[in-house]
């Protein structure tokens, strides 16, 4: 498959996944993989869709297969490191869903190694650290996410929770107030806040 064909499959799955039409997205990716079963991007995308469906063990196996074939990424994209980071991130998500937090953390750290400028990787690293009760490190990861995405209310909300759990209540309050000031209409932040 060409890089353009792979990109088209990826782009075609985005609205399907957002609409919760996971089976259609899965069929689309499986049809592409029937043409070339070792495309790392598509293997990992299939894994992400299986993760959406709660099929975490299968998802993890696909992300691992994608990483085995990662050297092929350079055949179809110019920024192979960024795509490799995405695959590590997806693997981390599957491991996190399986409650294998130390392994998820290691995967998020690999994603950051390949792309240190994506705030999502830092946020997910902080989630794994938080579950492991490594609050100071979770706070540091969220601070980095905040540097990369200063207007993301989710970063500041998560930072508030991490400060709270680290018993740094003044900092927790300040981060929560900042999250709310940024949220203005962000229903996800409001919903999370009131849980």
C-alpha positions in Angstrom: 0.0 0.0 0.0 1.1 3.5 -0.7 1.4 6.2 2.0 -1.6 8.0 0.5 -3.7 4.8 0.7 -2.8 4.2 4.3 -3.5 7.9 5.2 -6.9 7.6 3.5 -7.8 4.6 5.6 -6.8 6.3 8.7 -8.8 9.5 7.8 -11.8 7.4 6.9 -11.9 5.7 10.3 -11.9 9.0 12.3 -15.5 10.0 11.8 -16.6 6.4 12.2 -14.9 6.1 15.5 -16.2 9.4 16.7 -19.7 8.3 15.8 -19.3 5.0 17.7 -19.4 3.0 14.5 -16.5 0.8 15.5 -17.5 -2.3 13.6 -17.5 -0.3 10.3 -14.2 1.2 11.1 -12.8 -2.2 12.0 -14.1 -3.6 8.6 -12.4 -0.8 6.8 -9.1 -1.4 8.4 -9.3 -5.2 8.0 -10.0 -4.8 4.3 -6.8 -2.7 4.0 -4.8 -5.2 6.0 -6.0 -7.9 3.7 -4.0 -6.1 1.0 -0.9 -5.7 3.2 -1.0 -7.4 6.6 2.2 -5.9 8.0 1.5 -2.1 7.8 2.3 -0.9 11.3 0.0 2.1 11.2 -3.0 -0.1 10.2 -2.1 -2.8 12.7 -2.1 -0.3 15.5 -5.2 1.4 14.2 -7.0 -1.9 14.3 -5.7 -2.3 17.8 -7.1 1.1 18.8 -10.5 0.2 17.4 -10.4 -3.1 19.3 -9.5 -1.1 22.4 -12.6 1.0 21.7 -14.6 -2.2 21.7 -13.1 -3.3 25.0 -11.0 -6.1 23.4 -7.8 -5.1 25.1 -5.8 -8.3 24.9 -6.3 -8.5 21.1 -5.5 -4.8 20.9 -2.3 -5.2 22.8 -1.2 -8.1 20.5 -1.8 -5.8 17.4 0.2 -2.9 18.9 3.1 -5.3 19.6 2.9 -6.6 16.1 2.9 -3.0 14.8 6.0 -2.3 16.8 7.7 -5.4 15.3 7.1 -3.9 11.9 7.8 -0.3 12.9 10.9 -0.1 10.6 8.5 -0.2 7.6 6.9 3.2 8.7 9.8 5.0 7.0 8.6 3.5 3.7 5.4 5.6 3.7 5.8 8.6 6.0 8.4 11.3 6.4 8.1 11.5 10.2 8.5 7.9 11.2 9.3 8.8 14.8 5.9 10.5 15.2 4.0 7.5 13.9 6.1 5.2 16.1 5.1 7.4 19.1 1.5 6.9 18.2 1.9 3.1 18.2 3.6 3.2 21.6 0.8 5.4 22.9 -1.9 3.0 21.7 0.0 0.1 23.3 0.1 2.1 26.6 -3.7 2.7 26.4 -4.3 -1.1 25.9 -2.0 -1.9 28.9 -3.7 0.8 31.0 -7.1 -0.7 30.2 -5.8 -4.0 31.3 -4.7 -2.4 34.5 -1.0 -3.2 33.8 0.0 0.2 34.9 3.8 -0.1 35.1 3.9 -1.5 31.6 1.5 1.3 30.4 3.9 3.8 32.0 6.8 2.3 30.1 4.9 2.5 26.9 3.9 6.2 27.4 7.6 6.9 28.2 8.5 5.3 24.9 5.9 7.5 23.1 7.5 10.6 24.7 10.9 9.4 23.7 9.8 9.5 20.0 7.6 12.6 20.3 8.2 14.7 23.4 6.0 17.5 22.2 2.6 15.7 22.3 0.7 16.7 25.5 -1.5 13.7 25.3 1.5 11.4 26.0 2.4 13.4 29.0 -1.2 13.4 30.3 -1.5 9.6 29.9 1.9 9.2 31.6 0.6 11.2 34.5 -2.5 9.0 34.7 -0.3 5.9 35.0 1.9 7.6 37.6 -1.2 8.7 39.5 -2.6 5.2 39.7 0.8 4.0 40.9 0.5 6.7 43.6 3.7 8.4 42.3 2.1 11.8 42.7 5.1 14.0 42.5 6.1 12.5 39.1 2.4 12.7 37.9 2.5 16.4 38.8 5.7 16.9 36.9 4.3 15.1 33.8 1.2 17.3 34.0 3.3 20.5 34.3 5.0 19.5 31.1 1.6 18.8 29.4 0.5 22.3 30.6 3.6 23.8 29.0 2.7 22.1 25.7 -1.1 22.8 26.0 -1.6 25.8 28.4 -5.2 26.3 27.3 -6.3 22.7 27.9 -8.6 22.6 30.9 -8.3 18.8 31.2 -4.6 19.3 32.0 -5.3 21.7 34.8 -8.2 19.6 36.1 -5.9 16.5 36.3 -3.2 18.6 37.9 -5.7 19.7 40.5 -6.5 16.1 41.3 -2.9 15.1 41.5 -2.1 18.0 43.8 -5.1 17.1 46.0 -3.9 13.5 46.2 -0.4 14.7 47.1 -2.0 16.7 49.9 -1.0 20.0 48.3 -4.3 21.6 48.7 -3.5 25.2 47.9 -2.0 24.1 44.6 -5.0 21.8 44.0 -7.4 24.7 44.4 -5.4 27.0 42.2 -5.2 24.4 39.4 -8.9 23.7 39.7 -9.8 27.4 39.5 -7.6 27.7 36.4 -9.2 24.6 34.8 -12.7 26.2 35.4 -11.5 29.5 34.0 -10.4 27.7 30.8 -13.4 25.4 30.6 -16.1 27.9 29.7 -18.6 25.5 28.1 -16.4 22.5 28.1 -18.9 19.9 29.2 -16.3 17.2 29.7 -14.5 19.3 32.4 -17.8 20.2 34.1 -18.9 16.6 34.1 -15.6 15.4 35.5 -15.6 18.2 38.1 -19.0 17.1 39.5 -18.3 13.3 39.7 
